[in-house]
Amino acid sequence: MCRVPKGLWPTLLLGLAFVQAGCQSDLHPWVPPQDCRVKIISDAEFVRTSRGEYVDGYLAINESEFHRQWIFMVLEIPRYVKDDRLIVTGRFTHDSVRITLGARIDEQVPVFEVGQAVPNIPKAPDIPPLK
């Protein structure tokens, strides 16, 4: 058996970790989760992504920025209905879903993986009492 010096083991293991990380094509930098205000515009759907994965989710409109964007929200448990408004926290994956949207045929829609979703219930304005 070959004896390897004790100081060489950490270097060897670190090198193997870098080789393993380099062999994975799906390796992307960590992105912090972001909040989006969305409106669901379809019923729950089971679709296939461009990478070939099957996912459950909803087609939605992201209304959190100054422009509206179509997204496909992936949820572990689909329990919402069409026209629900939600505040979702999650990340955009590096994947897309091909969906037919009205007159547009085979539109590529980015996939948003949801970590947390809560209903977006607007608060009533504070109206002072009449004197």
Secondary structure, DSSP 8 states (H G I E B T S, - for coil): -----TTHHHHHHHHHHHHHHHH-TT-------EEEEEEE-S--EEEEBTTS-EEEEEEEEE-SSSS-EEEEEE-SS----TT-EEEEEEEEEEEEEEEEETTEEEEEEEEEEEEEEEE------------
